[in-house]
C-alpha cells in the first residue's frame, strides 16, 4: 500500500514534465509537420520541391558542403589541441583548457561580431593590409563562404576538443611507450597505436559536430551576408520575408528528419547518451 | 603525462594546437581593444582611448532594458527548467523501467532538434494562444530549451546517490515529498546547480526562437546586439561584448577554482 503510494508519486513526478513538454514542445513541432503537408494546399506538393527546385538543391548542397568542411577542419584542429593538452604539464594544460572553455562559453553573437570587425572589407585585417601597401582592394574575407567557415570552425572547435580529450584521457598511457620499446618509430607508434585508440572519440565528436553544423543559423546569417545561405537561414527567410510557410515548414521538417536519421544511424555504433554528455 | 608519453609527435601537432588556440582567442583579442576606441566607427584605439562606448551602454535605456529583460526571462526560465527537470530526473531514477528510459530520451529533444525547427513551432503555437511577444511566451520557450541540461546533470548526480538513503528516510517515517526535500535534493544540489547554470546561459544567449516569438515588447540582450550589428556596427556593441567576455571569464575562473577545491577535498 505504502509502496504503491510512493510509486504513484514518482509517476506524477515524471508525468508533470512530460505533460508540459507535450503541450508546449511536441505539439508545436507537430504543427510544423502538419503545416508542411497542408499549406498552401493539402498533399506533398511542398516535398516535391525537394526534387524539382534548383534553389533548394543549391541550399542543401551548400549546407552539406559547409557541414563537411567545418566538421573536418574542427576535428583536425580540435584533435591537435586535445593531443597537446594530454601531453602538456598540468600547469600549461589548465591554461589550454581555460582558452577552450572561454571560447566554448562565449556568446555566439559576440564571436560573430568579432569576426565581422576583423574580416569585413573595411575591417581590421583589410585596413592593416592596405595601409601596409600589400593590397589595393579589400580581400573578400567575409559575407561569403570563407567567412561562414571561419566563424563556424571557431564555434565548433571546443565541441571537438572536449569529447576527444575526455576519450584520450581514457587511453592507457603505457601503450605508446610500449610500442616505442618494441621498435616503432614515433610516427608509427602514433599512427598505429594512439590514433586507432582515439578513433571512438573522433567519430562521436565528428558526428555530433556534423549534425550540429547542419542547423546553424546565427553564424551563417551574420558572416554569410545573405550570399552564402544555409538551410536554417533559408527557412527563416522563407517565413519572415516571403511568408512562405509551406516551403519553410517543409524544409524545417526535412532538416529535422535528416538530423534524426543521422542520429539513428549513429546509435548503432555509439552510445548516444555518451555523445550528449549524459554520462559525464 | 609528459614523462609517461614522450614519444608523441611534438613538433607539427603542437604547432597546429597553438595556432588553434590563438585562433580561438583572436575574436577576444580584437573586441576588447576596439571597445576602447575614441572613434564613432569600429577601429583600434591608435591615438588614445576612451570610455565613451561604455558610457553609451550605461546611459542608453535600450541597452539597460535589454539586460533587464534577459535577466528576467533567464531567471524565470531557469526556475521552471530546474523544477521540471529535477522532478523528471528523480522520477526516472526511482522508477527505472523501459518507459523512464524513453522519457529521458524524449527530454533530450530540445537539444537535438535544430533551433529553427522549434522556433517555427513555437511561433505557430504561440499565435494560437496569444503568447507572441509576451514574457510568459518567451519564458516557457526558454525553459523548455534549458530543460534537457537540467535532466542530464541531475541524472548524472543521482547516479552517484545511494538509493538506500531515500528508503531509510521513508522507513523512518518521512513522506515521499519530505524525503525528496530533506534528503535527496540536498545531496544532488551540485547537479541541480550545474543544470541551472546551463539553463540560464542557454536562455541568456538564445536568439533564434526569440527572433520568431518576440518583437518590441520583449527585447532581450541578444536581440539588441543582433540589431546593433545589423543596423550600423557601432563600437558600443564591442563595449557590450567586452562586458560579456569579462563575465564569461569570471564564471570560468570561479568554476575552475571550485572544481580544483573539490578535487583537493576528496
Contacts between the chains, C-beta under 8 A, distances in Angstrom:
chain1	res1	chain2	res2	distance
A	5	B	176	7.5
A	6	B	170	7.0
A	6	B	176	5.1
A	7	B	95	7.1
A	9	B	176	4.3
A	9	B	177	7.4
A	10	B	90	7.3
A	10	B	91	4.7
A	10	B	94	4.5
A	10	B	95	5.3
A	10	B	176	7.4
A	11	B	91	6.9
A	11	B	95	6.8
A	12	B	91	7.8
A	13	B	87	4.4
A	13	B	88	6.9
A	13	B	90	5.8
A	13	B	91	3.3
A	13	B	94	7.7
A	14	B	87	7.5
A	14	B	88	6.0
A	14	B	91	3.7
A	14	B	92	6.3
A	14	B	95	6.8
A	14	B	100	6.6
A	14	B	103	5.8
A	16	B	84	6.8
A	16	B	87	5.8
A	16	B	88	8.0
A	17	B	84	4.1
A	17	B	85	7.1
A	17	B	87	5.7
A	17	B	88	4.1
A	17	B	107	7.1
A	17	B	147	7.2
A	18	B	88	7.5
A	18	B	103	6.4
A	18	B	106	7.3
A	20	B	84	6.0
A	20	B	144	7.6
A	21	B	106	6.7
A	21	B	107	7.0
A	21	B	109	7.5
A	21	B	144	6.8
A	21	B	147	7.3
A	24	B	125	7.4
A	24	B	140	5.5
A	24	B	141	7.8
A	24	B	144	6.0
A	25	B	109	6.6
A	25	B	110	6.6
A	25	B	118	7.0
A	25	B	121	7.8
A	25	B	144	5.0
A	26	B	109	7.5
A	27	B	121	8.0
A	27	B	125	6.1
A	28	B	118	6.5
A	28	B	121	3.0
A	28	B	122	5.3
A	28	B	124	6.3
A	28	B	125	4.0
A	28	B	126	8.0
A	29	B	109	8.0
A	29	B	113	6.9
A	29	B	117	7.0
A	29	B	118	6.3
A	29	B	121	4.8
A	30	B	121	7.8
A	31	B	121	5.6
A	31	B	124	4.4
A	31	B	125	5.8
A	32	B	117	6.4
A	32	B	120	5.0
A	32	B	121	4.7
A	32	B	124	6.7
A	35	B	124	6.8
A	76	B	16	7.3
A	77	B	16	6.4
A	77	B	17	7.9
A	77	B	19	7.7
A	77	B	20	4.0
A	77	B	23	7.4
A	78	B	20	7.4
A	80	B	13	4.9
A	80	B	14	7.8
A	80	B	16	3.8
A	80	B	17	4.3
A	80	B	20	6.0
A	81	B	17	4.6
A	81	B	20	4.9
A	81	B	21	6.3
A	83	B	8	6.8
A	83	B	13	5.4
A	83	B	17	6.8
A	84	B	13	6.5
A	84	B	14	5.2
A	84	B	17	3.4
A	84	B	18	7.3
A	85	B	17	7.7
A	86	B	1	6.1
A	86	B	5	7.2
A	87	B	1	5.8
A	87	B	2	5.8
A	87	B	5	5.8
A	87	B	8	5.5
A	87	B	10	7.5
A	87	B	14	8.0
A	88	B	1	7.4
A	88	B	2	7.3
A	89	B	1	7.5
A	89	B	2	5.8
A	94	B	256	7.0
A	96	B	17	7.8
A	96	B	21	6.3
A	97	B	256	7.8
A	98	B	252	6.5
A	98	B	256	6.8
A	99	B	21	5.0
A	99	B	24	5.6
A	99	B	25	6.0
A	100	B	21	7.6
A	100	B	24	6.8
A	101	B	252	5.0
A	101	B	255	7.7
A	101	B	256	7.9
A	102	B	24	7.7
A	102	B	25	7.8
A	102	B	28	7.2
A	102	B	248	6.3
A	102	B	249	6.5
A	102	B	252	5.9
A	103	B	24	4.2
A	103	B	25	7.4
A	103	B	27	7.9
A	103	B	28	7.9
A	105	B	201	7.1
A	105	B	248	5.0
A	105	B	251	6.8
A	105	B	252	6.5
A	106	B	27	7.5
A	106	B	28	7.3
A	106	B	244	7.4
A	106	B	245	6.6
A	106	B	248	5.5
A	107	B	205	5.1
A	107	B	222	7.3
A	107	B	225	7.8
A	107	B	241	7.6
A	107	B	244	5.4
A	107	B	248	7.8
A	108	B	205	6.5
A	108	B	207	7.6
A	109	B	205	7.6
A	109	B	207	6.7
A	109	B	222	5.6
A	109	B	225	4.7
A	109	B	226	6.3
A	109	B	229	7.3
A	109	B	241	7.9
A	110	B	27	7.2
A	110	B	31	6.7
A	110	B	225	7.6
A	110	B	241	4.3
A	110	B	244	5.5
A	110	B	245	6.7
A	111	B	27	5.0
A	112	B	229	7.2
A	113	B	31	7.0
A	113	B	225	7.0
A	113	B	229	5.5
A	113	B	233	7.4
A	113	B	237	5.7
A	113	B	238	7.3
A	113	B	241	5.8
A	114	B	26	7.6
A	114	B	27	3.2
A	114	B	28	7.3
A	114	B	30	5.3
A	114	B	31	4.7
A	114	B	241	7.0
A	115	B	27	6.3
A	116	B	229	6.8
A	116	B	233	6.6
A	117	B	30	5.7
A	117	B	31	6.8
A	117	B	34	5.9
A	117	B	42	5.3
A	117	B	233	7.3
A	117	B	238	7.1
A	118	B	26	7.2
A	118	B	27	7.5
A	118	B	30	5.3
A	123	B	42	7.5
A	124	B	30	6.4
A	124	B	34	7.8
A	124	B	42	7.9
A	124	B	43	7.9
A	124	B	44	6.5
A	127	B	43	7.9
A	154	B	23	6.6
A	154	B	24	6.8
A	154	B	27	7.0
A	157	B	20	6.3
A	157	B	23	7.6
A	157	B	24	6.2
A	158	B	24	7.4
A	173	B	1	6.7
A	173	B	4	4.6
A	173	B	5	5.3
A	174	B	4	7.3
A	176	B	5	5.8
A	176	B	7	5.2
A	176	B	8	7.2
A	177	B	4	7.1
A	177	B	5	7.0
A	177	B	6	7.3
A	177	B	7	6.2
A	179	B	7	7.7
A	180	B	7	4.5
A	186	B	7	5.1
A	186	B	8	7.2
A	186	B	9	5.6
A	187	B	9	6.3
A	189	B	7	5.3
A	190	B	7	7.6
A	190	B	8	6.3
A	190	B	9	5.6
A	194	B	8	7.5
A	214	B	114	7.0
A	215	B	114	2.8
A	215	B	115	6.4
A	215	B	116	6.4
A	215	B	117	7.7
A	217	B	115	6.3
A	217	B	116	5.5
A	217	B	208	5.3
A	218	B	207	5.8
A	218	B	208	6.8
A	218	B	226	7.9
A	222	B	229	6.5
A	232	B	114	6.3
A	232	B	115	7.4
A	232	B	116	4.0
A	232	B	208	7.8
A	235	B	116	5.2
A	235	B	120	7.2
A	236	B	116	6.3
A	236	B	119	7.9
A	236	B	208	8.0
A	236	B	211	7.7
A	239	B	120	6.7
A	248	B	120	6.7
A	249	B	120	6.1
A	252	B	114	7.9
A	252	B	116	6.2
A	252	B	117	4.5
A	252	B	120	5.3
A	253	B	117	7.6
A	255	B	114	5.6
A	255	B	116	7.2
A	255	B	117	6.2
A	256	B	113	6.0
A	256	B	114	6.8
A	256	B	117	4.9
A	259	B	112	6.6
A	259	B	113	7.3
A	259	B	114	6.3
A	260	B	112	7.5
A	263	B	112	6.7
A	276	B	108	6.2
A	276	B	111	6.6
A	276	B	152	7.0
A	277	B	152	6.5
A	278	B	104	7.9
A	278	B	108	8.0
A	278	B	152	5.1
A	278	B	155	6.6
A	278	B	156	6.9
A	279	B	156	7.0
A	280	B	156	6.8
